[in-house]
């Protein structure tokens, strides 16, 4: 099917909302966006499959730049028994379509060096073989992070900055590391930042004990994004704004948010809306392997977890292990917290595309990839199209 037209919908272009509109897709690309009146005037022949979305929202596909797993599959399957990691990430790709995701960055926890290198190789090997959401590249959540802000990261897997190991990780990925979480206060961070910037890796401040001056210095080195804002970072203090304060104060800093209502209090999203440019806010799930898994036991980062109060907690000590969020639920939660629908969708599509430099995605404008999610006013996913192919919904 080379040509499809979704019509009778509200088009969330990435810039604005346009009611009573249609989107034409030809040869895997967005070809045109036009009014319902023009759709009726064009009178398409049978070579164009016309789909009435019945007032639903026609959105860019969602892009999750921080996700560990879903449905019992995850990046923590990698690094042990090849090709388990490759197969798991390919399974994630298929499953994520059900929740409107068209692209994602599989996110790896740090591990012992040999195991981490194997994991990187396995996950990178999946790129180009996916049958669902696009695997854009790897997000490394460590290993150069603060031992004081581990969350559920394992202390034995955290390292001081090691450029030799960073080069090995890059080579193991075959050049497919897209973003990396680091602690700006670590010694030799400047050398690491320079290496990553030369390779085009987006640096994110996270799992960090940085004080305010450390963050400002990090920004000067190109660390301009941040990982799961408010979580696993030094908190705001009136005598030292620290990491949280630096991200709020400096408009050039962008931030991930986990909008499950538990990692961050919903009222703090109102603070973000007042203090942070909307294009600097990125919705992520930080979803773990058991997200949407139907039956237990549940494991994340090779430790048993359970679901309680909306998050997964480590069974051994009840520490929050991560989220069970999906992107469509995150959008719904942001709207409930005061975001407009178009802004909530922007945090899930255009913003991550721009920050990660995915130039052909994230917006519904002619010439972009036809990665489209159609959802109704109750946030049910009706259609998902990736590269012009409908992977969810009846054509």
C-alpha positions, -999 to 999 in steps of 0.1 A, spaced: 0 0 0 19 31 -12 -7 58 -6 -29 63 25 -50 92 37 -61 96 73 -90 121 73 -116 136 96 -92 141 125 -74 166 146 -38 168 133 -12 174 160 16 185 138 42 190 165 37 227 162 0 231 167 -34 214 166 -54 215 134 -90 203 136 -110 188 107 -79 179 88 -63 151 68 -28 137 62 -17 121 30 11 95 30 29 85 -2 58 61 -5 66 61 32 66 98 36 42 125 47 31 141 14 5 167 24 -16 180 53 -49 197 44 -84 206 55 -114 183 55 -129 205 29 -99 200 6 -101 163 12 -136 162 0 -127 183 -31 -98 160 -41 -120 130 -45 -92 104 -43 -94 73 -65 -90 37 -54 -52 39 -55 -54 58 -22 -66 40 9 -87 66 28 -93 60 65 -119 79 85 -104 84 120 -138 97 132 -125 128 151 -94 111 166 -60 127 169 -35 122 142 -1 125 159 35 120 151 46 86 164 59 86 200 96 84 205 107 69 239 144 78 244 147 61 278 132 26 281 146 -7 295 119 -31 285 83 -40 281 61 -71 282 87 -94 298 115 -84 273 143 -60 281 178 -49 276 188 -67 308 184 -99 288 216 -89 269 252 -96 279 247 -132 291 235 -156 264 238 -143 229 216 -136 209 191 -132 237 196 -95 239 191 -90 202 159 -111 202 146 -93 233 150 -59 218 134 -70 186 104 -83 207 103 -48 224 101 -32 189 70 -53 181 52 -47 214 58 -10 216 36 -4 185 6 -14 207 12 18 228 18 42 199 56 41 199 73 45 165 109 48 177 129 41 208 163 41 224 168 8 242 184 18 275 212 -3 292 221 -4 329 258 -5 335 273 -40 341 306 -56 346 328 -45 316 328 -77 296 291 -82 301 283 -46 292 303 -49 260 285 -81 251 252 -64 258 260 -34 237 270 -56 208 238 -77 211 215 -47 212 233 -29 184 229 -60 163 191 -56 163 192 -22 145 178 -26 110 161 -59 117 131 -46 136 95 -53 126 79 -26 147 92 6 163 124 18 150 155 11 171 172 45 169 203 36 189 215 29 224 210 49 256 237 41 281 226 49 316 261 48 330 286 34 339 302 69 346 277 79 373 278 89 410 280 60 435 260 83 458 230 85 435 226 49 423 189 44 426 188 6 419 220 7 399 245 -18 413 276 -2 429 300 -28 415 291 -18 380 298 20 384 332 33 372 353 63 373 356 80 339 376 56 317 382 68 281 396 35 270 364 17 281 343 44 264 361 38 232 354 1 236 317 8 242 316 29 210 333 3 189 310 -25 203 280 -4 194 292 0 158 286 37 162 251 34 175 252 50 209 228 79 207 226 92 243 244 86 275 237 94 312 267 107 331 275 125 363 290 160 354 310 162 387 332 132 380 369 137 374 380 137 338 344 144 327 357 171 303 377 145 283 347 122 282 324 150 271 347 160 243 349 123 230 311 120 231 304 153 214 328 144 186 308 111 181 275 129 182 264 114 215 238 134 234 250 138 270 225 137 299 232 147 335 217 120 357 225 97 387 245 127 398 256 143 430 265 175 412 263 208 429 253 239 410 289 249 399 294 213 386 263 215 365 272 249 350 307 236 341 290 205 326 268 227 305 299 245 292 311 211 281 279 203 262 260 184 289 226 200 280 200 173 286 191 155 319 179 121 329 146 115 348 145 150 362 142 153 400 151 116 404 186 104 414 201 138 415 211 163 442 181 183 452 174 220 453 188 239 482 184 277 489 222 281 494 232 258 466 207 252 438 225 219 429 216 198 400 178 203 402 181 240 405 205 243 376 181 225 353 153 248 364 173 280 362 190 275 328 166 275 298 191 258 276 189 226 297 164 201 286 150 174 309 133 140 308 102 135 329 85 103 340 49 113 341 35 84 361 24 106 390 48 88 414 83 95 402 74 132 402 44 149 419 19 160 392 19 196 406 56 199 398 47 197 361 30 230 366 63 244 379 80 230 348 55 247 325 62 280 341 100 277 342 110 256 313 105 262 276 81 236 264 105 224 237 130 214 265 106 189 282 108 152 270 84 126 281 100 92 288 87 60 304 119 46 320 98 15 315 111 -18 330 111 -53 315 79 -63 334 59 -33 321 26 -47 308 38 -82 316 7 -103 323 21 -128 349 50 -128 373 74 -132 388 88 -99 376 125 -90 372 144 -58 363 181 -55 361 183 -92 371 166 -85 405 131 -94 415 106 -65 416 70 -61 424 44 -35 413 30 -12 440 16 23 441 21 27 404 58 18 402 80 -12 403 99 -17 436 129 -39 443 116 -68 464 148 -69 486 145 -34 500 114 -17 485 135 9 467 118 22 435 133 3 406 115 21 378 83 28 360 55 8 345 45 37 323 36 37 286 39 68 265 2 72 258 -5 70 296 22 96 301 5 119 276 -28 114 294 -12 122 327 5 154 314 -29 167 301 -45 160 335 -16 179 351 -23 210 330 -5 205 297 -24 212 265 -28 181 244 -6 195 217 21 203 242 19 169 258 22 152 224 51 175 216 70 162 246 66 127 233 75 133 196 90 165 183 110 173 214 129 140 216 134 140 179 150 175 180 172 168 210 184 135 196 187 150 162 163 126 145 157 151 116 131 130 97 108 123 126 87 139 153 64 161 132 36 158 107 50 180 79 56 171 42 88 152 37 91 136 71 89 99 77 53 87 78 56 76 115 21 83 127 0 74 158 -38 78 158 -55 79 192 -90 88 203 -102 112 230 -100 84 255 -64 78 247 -70 45 229 -45 37 202 -64 31 170 -37 31 143 1 31 142 20 37 110 58 34 107 75 43 74 41 44 56 31 8 68 1 4 91 13 -19 119 -17 -15 142 -53 -10 131 -73 -22 101 -63 -6 69 
